[in-house]
């Protein structure tokens, strides 16, 4: 464990010239990095106890650290110098007969994933002397198993709250610490405020909490206690859930029908996790110079060019656990029976599926056609990435597109919007070419074969001829904390067992009889076929939120 002397060199004290307690910046993260039972702080290297929705840098996985996050190729949040990760529990709708359905977050639908908003606030009794989060710093706040109100300032307590949104102004409801038992016309906003006083010694103690404390007197401002004398910038999460979509499906007039992924029907167990991935110098400078009270990122020149919304949406990592977490569920993923409290609700042991190979969104065309998958490329309707030839048909498949481009003499074939096909011998815009470290937005089922993927919104599933080449390799996406980095690519000389129609391809040994195969250790307790999981996953990405049948 680091000592005060060894860590003191990492402390970066920020001196403000003109900062006020109102200074802050507001970072809307428009995209979701992943939705899965993953938590590298609480459950490193394991499947976590409940589902989290995660935003931030693509270096994230079942195990990660500061250097891995700094090496992220992208982020689902807009500040390019911030490759941190931020996560909270998923919210579900619970029917009267005990079935569950995921509640979309704000902005989710039509192939777009919802995100969250992260606030960085320059507060404290001595806002001219803030400490920057050091390398390898991480923290959690809140308690997922809390089921009653503690009436303390910390989380769980006043630092966790909910706001019923009504943009019309037709109703006025106070901020609450429990999820409200009335419909919110524009959704429910969940909020959690992190502690901002550090002990200056520990980066991540065993309980992931004791190195931090809340200010004296109030959770969001004030003087730090002597035990934790270093005031950091304050971190605050907001997540908006579209609970209004379920307004006509309440089955108890006196209680809302929602439950968080850990089985919490009260809301007292809402919580947040933060793992630092900042460029430390930029964070230090931003804490000093981003003092505009508008909170807009554009008003802080320190950040410079930001990721666009499309770039944030393209930054994802695929799921690696063979279980259903969206759509219609018979139970919450993991062992998380719904509970109303007031008793504490610790988790119960149960069988958990293993971490498998990450899902890959392409079909193996090496053996059948001699074309390899290159990745998901960006596209622009005003300046196409592949411009030489194009066609569209309501029965489009990957084979049809490749054969069309091949017959026209082109070496690249790209599929988009389920039924469009584009061809060329090179990319018109190199910046939009597939990046093997960015998964992209290619999730849409092909119009002529729903088990295949044909790009997405402004996204091309790109294949390239490899006939005559010594080796053909499909581009595989790796996730930290899985064995994906060690998986062999599909190779023309080694994948004789590959399924050319498979919508999931992880390595050269995937099953010829299945549309999805992650590895030989898939849970024997799975109650649905893996191919069904793939179809549901494609449906969710392509069409947004909807009840699946």
C-alpha positions, 0 to 999 in steps of 0.5 A: 500500500502506498505511504503518504511519502510515496504518494505525495509526489503524485499530489497535484495542487491546483491554484485558481486565479479567479475560480468560484464555487459555481465553476463546473463543467458538464460532460454529456456522454451520449453513448453507452460503452457496454451493458453487462454484468461487469465491474472491474473495481468490485469484481475484477476478472469475474462476472459481477453480481448485477448489470451495469451500464457503462460510459467512457474509454474503450480500454474498459473490461473485466479487468482494467487499470489506469494505463489500459484506460489511457490506451483507449482508442475512443470514448463514449464521452466527448472529452478526448483527454478523458478515458475514464470510465463511469458506471451505474446499475441498470433499471428494469420494469417489473410486471405483475407476474414477476417478469422484467424488461429493461428501461431505456435511458434518455436518447436511446432508440433507433439504433442509438444507445443512451448514456449519462451526464457527468459533472465536475464541480470546483467546490470546497471550503478552499477551492483554490487548493484542489487535488487532482485525481492521481494515476490508478485512482478509483472509487465507488459510492453508495451501497447496492444492498441498501433498502432504507433511508439512512438520513446521513449526508453520504451515499447511501443517504442524501447523496443519492436522489431522484428527480421526476422530470416534467418539461411542460411544467404541468407538475411539480414534485420535490427531489426525493431519496426514494424512487417516487411512486408516481409517473414522471411525464419525461422520465426519472433522473437518478443522481449520485454525488461522490465524496470529494475528500481524499486521505492522500494515501490510498488509491483503491483500498480493499473496500474501495471507499475508505480513502474518500470522505464527504465534506463536513456538514453537507455531501456536496460542499464544505470543509474536508475532515482532518482524516481526509484533508485533500479536497478533490474536484467533485464528481456527480452523475445523472442518469435519465431513465425513460420510465414514462414509456411504461406509464400505461403499464403500472399494475399497482397505483400505490407503487412504481413498477421499477427495480434496479439490476441489484433487485432494489425497488426502493432506489436507496441502493443506487450507486456509482463507480469511477475509474480514473483515465484522465490525462492528469495534466489536462485535468489539472489545467481544466480544474484551474481554467474551466471556470465558466459558470455555463458548464459547457465543454465548448467554453473550456479551451483546455479540452480543444476538439471533442469527440462528436456524438457519432464518434461517441456512439461508435465507441463500444465494447461487445458483451462477453457473458453468455446471458440475456440482459435486455428484452423480456426476462424471467428474472434479473440477471444474477441472483437479485430477487426484487426487494422493497426493504427496509431490511438490508439485502445482501446478494445470494450465491448462485451459478454464474456463466463464465466470461467468454469470447466477446461477441463479434458482429460479422459473418465469416466469408473466408472459406465460402467467398475468399473475403475477410472482414475488415471492421465497421467503417464510418460513412457520410451521405454527403461523401461516401466512404466507398464511392465507385458503385452501389446497389440496394435491395430488400433481400440484401445479404453479405453474399449478395453484396460481395458478389455484386462488388466482385463482379464489378471488379472491386476489392472492397464491399460495404453494407449499410442500413440493412439493404445497401451495398457500396463498392470501391478499391480504396476508402475515399476518406481514410479517417472513416476506414475501419479501425480494429480498436473501435467496434463501431455501430454495425449492428443492423440485421441484413434485410435478406438474412436477419442472422447477418449484420449489414452495417448500421446508421452511417456505418459500413460492415466492410469486407475485402477480398483476400483471394490469392493472399497467403493468409486471410484474417477477419478483424476481431475485437478484443476486450480487456479481462477476457482471453480474446487477445490470445484468440487466433484470427479466422485463417484461410488455412485453419478455419475449416470448421467455420460457419460462413453464415455465422453472425458471431465469429470469435476464433477459428474454432467456432461451431459450424452448427450454431449462429453463436459460439463463445467458448466451450465453457458456456453455462449449462444452465442457460435457458435460451439459445445463444443464437436467440441472444444474438438475434435479440441483441441485433434487434435491440441495436437496430430498432431501439427499445421495444418489447420482444416476443 
